[in-house]
Structure formats: C-alpha cells, structure tokens
Amino acid sequence: MGRAGRTGCAGGGALGAAHGGDGQVQPAGGFGHIGDGVLAIAITLLILDVRAEQQPGESLAAALGRAGPEVGAYAASFLQTGIMWASHHALFRIVTRVDQVLLLANLRLLGFVAFLPLPTRLVAQPVSKTH
C-alpha cells in the first residue's frame, strides 16, 4: 500500500487511525508545534520559583546554598519536561495524520506538562523552609 493510503504513523504502526471517509482524520501538518509552545512555557514557569535572595551581610554562596532545594526541584522537573518534549517531538516527526484519540491524548499530555510547575514548587517548599 502506498503512503497516500495509510494513516497514523508513517510506518503504519499502532498509532494508525482508520479513515472512514468522514473527515475525522486530519493531516498532522504542524500539529506538534502547539506542544512545543506549551512545553517551552512550562519550562519557563519552572524557573520563576527559584530565588536566591541575599540577606544583608550574607554571601552570595550562602544565598545560593539556601536556594538549593528550589534549584534541585527545578532541575528534576526540567529534565522530566525535556524528556517529554523530546519524545513528543520524535512522535510528531513520524505521525502523518491526527485523529480524535491522538488529539485528546496529546491534550492530556500537555495538561500534565502545564500542571508540572505546581508540584515542583510544592516539593521544594517544605525542604527549603527547614533550612
């Protein structure tokens, strides 16, 4: 079967969607770009909670040391988000058509990514308040 007769993955794999002629399967085109935008914003929001505020007479090294829990939480979340972005990017390089199931699965992933700054902040707070 030629490329024009397939839907889903370029290789016709498990992500293939049946095209019944009802228009529910759409060409992927730039569909993955929205995910790139959401992931970039989420990564940016992660760093906003990292603060190294110097107290009067305190060295910068001491202030940075106090920010260690926030930096650690940021690094872990950045790594997790980066892995999700790389996987998302790789997936949408091979997807040729998008159906409703893939659209909703992608929306669910992006919702999880957008939520990630909150648990990152919550994980860093208790640790940083004990120091």
C-alpha positions as CSV (number, residue, x, y, z in Angstrom):
1,M,0.0,0.0,0.0
2,G,1.4,3.4,-0.9
3,R,1.9,6.3,1.5
4,A,-1.3,8.0,0.4
5,G,-3.3,5.0,1.5
6,R,-2.0,4.9,5.1
7,T,-3.0,7.0,8.1
8,G,-1.4,7.3,11.5
9,C,2.3,6.7,11.7
10,A,4.5,7.0,8.6
11,G,5.2,3.3,9.1
12,G,1.5,2.3,9.6
13,G,2.2,1.3,13.2
14,A,-0.1,1.3,16.3
15,L,-0.9,5.0,16.0
16,G,-2.7,4.4,12.7
17,A,-6.2,5.7,12.6
18,A,-8.9,4.2,10.4
19,H,-10.1,6.7,7.8
20,G,-13.8,6.0,7.1
21,G,-14.1,9.0,4.7
22,D,-16.0,11.0,7.3
23,G,-13.2,13.6,7.6
24,Q,-12.3,12.8,11.2
25,V,-8.7,12.0,10.4
26,Q,-6.7,15.1,9.6
27,P,-3.2,15.6,8.2
28,A,-0.8,16.2,11.0
29,G,0.9,19.2,9.4
30,G,2.2,21.4,12.2
31,F,0.1,19.8,14.9
32,G,3.2,19.1,17.1
33,H,4.0,22.8,17.3
34,I,1.4,23.6,19.9
35,G,3.1,21.0,22.1
36,D,6.5,22.8,21.6
37,G,4.9,26.0,22.7
38,V,3.2,24.6,25.8
39,L,6.5,22.8,26.8
40,A,8.5,25.9,26.4
41,I,6.2,27.9,28.5
42,A,6.1,25.2,31.2
43,I,9.9,25.1,31.3
44,T,10.0,28.9,31.7
45,L,7.4,28.9,34.5
46,L,9.5,26.3,36.4
47,I,12.4,28.7,36.9
48,L,10.3,31.5,38.2
49,D,10.1,29.8,41.6
50,V,13.9,29.7,42.0
51,R,15.1,32.6,44.1
52,A,18.5,33.3,45.6
53,E,17.7,36.3,47.8
54,Q,20.7,37.6,49.7
55,Q,20.2,38.8,53.2
56,P,22.1,41.9,54.4
57,G,25.7,40.9,55.1
58,E,25.2,37.4,53.6
59,S,27.5,36.0,51.0
60,L,26.1,35.1,47.5
61,A,27.3,31.5,48.1
62,A,25.2,31.2,51.3
63,A,22.1,32.6,49.4
64,L,22.7,30.2,46.6
65,G,23.1,27.3,49.1
66,R,19.7,28.2,50.6
67,A,18.2,28.1,47.1
68,G,19.5,24.5,46.6
69,P,16.1,22.8,47.1
70,E,14.4,25.0,44.6
71,V,17.3,24.5,42.1
72,G,17.1,20.7,42.7
73,A,13.3,20.7,42.1
74,Y,13.8,22.8,39.0
75,A,16.5,20.6,37.6
76,A,14.4,17.4,38.2
77,S,11.3,19.0,36.6
78,F,13.3,20.5,33.7
79,L,14.8,17.0,33.0
80,Q,11.4,15.4,33.1
81,T,9.9,18.1,30.9
82,G,12.8,17.8,28.5
83,I,12.3,14.1,28.1
84,M,8.6,14.6,27.4
85,W,9.4,17.3,24.9
86,A,12.0,15.0,23.1
87,S,9.5,12.2,23.0
88,H,6.7,14.4,21.8
89,H,8.9,15.9,19.1
90,A,10.0,12.4,17.9
91,L,6.4,11.2,17.8
92,F,5.2,14.1,15.7
93,R,8.0,13.6,13.2
94,I,6.5,10.2,12.3
95,V,2.8,10.9,12.6
96,T,1.2,11.8,9.3
97,R,-2.4,12.1,10.3
98,V,-4.2,13.0,13.5
99,D,-7.5,11.6,14.7
100,Q,-9.6,12.5,17.8
101,V,-8.0,9.9,20.0
102,L,-4.5,11.2,19.3
103,L,-5.7,14.8,19.7
104,L,-7.2,14.0,23.2
105,A,-4.1,12.0,24.2
106,N,-1.9,15.0,23.2
107,L,-4.2,17.4,25.1
108,R,-3.9,15.2,28.2
109,L,-0.1,15.2,28.0
110,L,0.0,19.0,27.6
111,G,-2.3,19.4,30.5
112,F,0.1,17.3,32.7
113,V,3.0,19.4,31.5
114,A,1.2,22.7,32.2
115,F,0.4,21.4,35.7
116,L,4.1,20.5,36.5
117,P,5.2,23.8,37.9
118,L,2.8,23.4,40.9
119,P,4.1,20.1,42.2
120,T,7.6,21.3,41.6
121,R,7.0,24.3,43.8
122,L,5.3,22.2,46.5
123,V,8.1,19.7,46.6
124,A,10.7,22.5,47.0
125,Q,8.9,24.5,49.7
126,P,8.9,22.1,52.7
127,V,12.6,21.3,52.1
128,S,13.7,24.9,51.8
129,K,11.7,26.0,54.9
130,T,13.6,23.5,57.1
131,H,17.0,25.1,56.2
